[in-house]
Amino acid sequence: MDRRSLLKVLALGAAATAPFGGASQALARQSAGAVPVPADPAAPLARGTESDPSLVMPVRSPWPLVLTAPELETATALADTILPADDKSPAASAAGVPAFLNEWVSAPYPVQKKDLETVRGGLAWLNTESFNRFGTHYVKLSEDQKTALCDDICHIPKAKPEHLAGARFFAAFRDLCASGYYTTAIGFEDLGYTGNRPSPTYEGAPREVLAKWGL
């Protein structure tokens, strides 16, 4: 199983945790320039039904974003190392994963606050390790250097003691990247997910499946 296929499996289990529809919507909100402004809790709520898009998909995030520009730059580079472009799909940054990460760790809830500590500390660890090995920030490393560094922290059980902190960060960051990527239209297409679409016919179970069960 290649890396992208493995991330698809991870994403299927983690997609339900994606806030406000995942990376594409987070990117749209941040591109509109409205996300950093916290919502006024005293402002009247919009009227509508429970399925009103204005209610279930707010135009702006209700909290300010917290990642600094250098942190976001490093997060973008790492996300693209984990989910690079291939002949079928674009890289994580093109799908809006950095915007998703920023919005997720900025949320004022216990889980997200813990993730913020993990991500912020991990990005600092990554740059420190990059300097120690190669004399520069992670974003300035060659692709081979980035891969070599990530290979040492991509699997916790095999990580050296001095790399354990980085490996724990990498595992959490990778899960967030998968959640963000595979909850976008780009990710759905990569998964082959067609969604809730009407079908003029019902083909039933595939013949090979029926044959396996003697049906």
C-alpha positions in Angstrom: 0.0 0.0 0.0 1.5 3.4 -1.0 1.4 6.5 1.2 -1.6 8.1 -0.5 -3.6 4.9 -0.2 -2.8 4.6 3.5 -3.9 8.2 4.1 -7.2 7.4 2.4 -7.8 4.7 4.9 -6.9 7.0 7.8 -9.2 9.7 6.3 -12.2 7.4 6.2 -12.0 7.0 9.9 -11.2 10.6 10.7 -13.4 12.5 8.2 -16.2 12.9 10.6 -14.1 15.1 12.8 -13.7 17.8 10.2 -15.3 21.1 11.2 -17.5 23.2 8.9 -17.1 20.8 6.0 -13.3 20.5 5.8 -10.5 22.2 4.0 -12.3 23.6 1.0 -14.7 25.6 3.1 -12.0 26.7 5.5 -10.0 28.0 2.5 -13.0 29.8 1.1 -13.6 31.6 4.4 -10.0 32.6 4.8 -9.7 33.7 1.2 -12.7 36.0 1.8 -10.8 37.7 4.5 -13.5 37.2 7.1 -12.2 34.4 9.2 -9.9 36.3 11.7 -12.9 38.3 12.9 -14.6 36.6 15.9 -18.4 36.5 15.7 -20.3 38.7 18.1 -22.1 36.3 20.5 -24.8 39.0 21.0 -25.6 39.3 17.3 -29.0 37.8 16.3 -28.9 34.5 14.6 -30.1 34.1 11.0 -33.5 32.7 10.5 -33.9 29.5 8.6 -34.4 25.7 8.9 -31.9 23.2 10.2 -30.8 22.5 6.7 -30.3 26.2 5.8 -26.7 26.6 4.5 -26.4 29.9 6.4 -26.8 28.0 9.6 -24.9 24.8 9.1 -22.1 26.4 7.0 -21.3 29.8 8.5 -19.8 32.4 6.2 -17.0 33.1 8.7 -15.4 31.2 11.5 -16.5 32.3 15.0 -12.9 32.5 16.2 -9.7 34.2 15.2 -6.9 32.2 13.7 -3.8 31.7 15.8 -1.0 30.2 13.7 1.6 32.7 12.8 2.8 33.2 9.2 6.0 31.2 9.7 4.1 28.4 11.5 1.6 28.3 8.6 4.4 28.3 6.1 6.0 25.3 7.8 2.7 23.5 8.2 2.1 24.0 4.4 5.4 22.5 3.5 5.0 19.5 5.8 1.4 18.9 4.5 2.7 18.9 1.0 5.4 16.4 2.0 2.8 14.1 3.4 0.3 14.6 0.6 2.3 15.7 -2.5 0.8 16.1 -5.9 0.6 13.0 -8.1 -0.7 12.2 -11.6 -4.2 12.0 -10.2 -4.6 14.6 -7.5 -3.0 17.9 -6.4 -1.0 18.5 -3.2 -2.5 19.2 0.2 -1.9 22.9 -0.1 -4.0 23.1 -3.3 -6.9 21.4 -1.5 -6.9 24.0 1.3 -5.4 21.7 4.0 -3.3 24.4 5.6 -6.4 26.6 6.0 -8.2 23.6 7.5 -5.4 23.0 10.0 -5.3 26.7 11.0 -9.0 26.9 11.6 -9.1 23.5 13.5 -6.3 24.3 15.9 -7.7 27.8 16.5 -11.0 26.6 17.8 -11.5 27.3 21.5 -12.4 23.8 22.6 -10.4 21.3 24.7 -9.5 18.9 21.9 -8.5 21.6 19.5 -6.5 23.4 22.2 -4.6 20.2 22.8 -4.0 19.8 19.1 -2.7 23.4 19.0 -0.1 22.6 21.6 0.9 19.5 19.6 1.0 21.2 16.3 2.7 24.4 17.5 5.3 22.5 19.5 5.8 20.0 16.7 6.4 22.6 14.1 9.0 24.2 16.3 10.6 20.7 16.8 10.6 20.2 13.1 12.5 23.5 12.4 15.0 22.8 15.2 15.7 19.4 13.8 16.0 20.9 10.3 18.6 23.4 11.5 20.5 20.7 13.4 20.7 18.5 10.4 20.8 20.8 7.4 21.4 24.3 8.7 18.1 25.9 7.6 14.3 25.9 8.1 12.2 23.0 6.9 10.5 25.0 4.2 14.0 25.6 2.6 15.0 22.0 2.5 15.1 20.0 -0.7 12.5 17.3 -1.2 15.0 14.6 -0.5 16.0 16.3 2.8 12.3 16.7 3.8 11.6 13.1 3.1 14.7 11.9 5.0 13.7 13.9 8.1 10.1 12.7 7.9 11.2 9.1 7.4 12.7 9.2 10.9 9.4 10.3 12.5 6.7 8.8 10.4 6.2 5.6 12.5 6.2 5.9 16.3 7.2 2.3 17.1 10.3 2.6 15.0 11.3 6.1 16.1 14.6 6.6 18.0 14.2 8.0 21.5 15.4 11.4 20.4 12.8 11.5 17.7 9.8 10.3 19.7 8.4 13.8 20.3 8.6 14.5 16.6 7.0 11.2 15.8 4.0 11.8 18.1 3.6 15.2 16.5 3.9 13.8 13.0 1.2 11.2 13.7 -1.3 13.8 14.9 -0.4 16.2 12.0 -0.8 13.4 9.4 -4.3 12.6 10.7 -5.3 16.2 10.5 -4.0 16.4 7.0 -5.9 13.3 5.9 -9.1 14.7 7.6 -8.8 18.0 5.8 -7.8 16.6 2.4 -10.4 13.8 2.1 -13.3 16.0 3.1 -12.9 18.2 0.0 -14.2 17.7 -3.6 -10.6 16.9 -4.5 -10.3 14.3 -1.8 -13.7 12.8 -2.7 -12.6 12.4 -6.3 -9.4 10.8 -5.2 -11.3 8.3 -3.0 -13.8 7.6 -5.8 -16.6 8.8 -3.6 -19.6 9.9 -5.6 -21.8 11.1 -2.7 -25.6 11.0 -2.4 -26.5 11.0 -6.1 -29.7 9.6 -7.6 -29.3 6.6 -9.8 -31.7 5.6 -12.6 -31.0 1.9 -12.0 -30.1 -0.3 -9.2 -27.4 -2.8 -10.1 -27.3 -4.6 -6.8 -24.2 -6.2 -5.3 -21.3 -7.0 -7.7 -21.3 -10.5 -9.2 -18.0 -11.3 -7.7 -19.3 -10.5 -4.3 -22.4 -12.7 -4.8 -20.2 -15.5 -6.1 -18.0 -15.4 -3.1 -21.0 -16.0 -0.8 -22.5 -18.6 -3.1 -25.4 -16.4 -4.1 
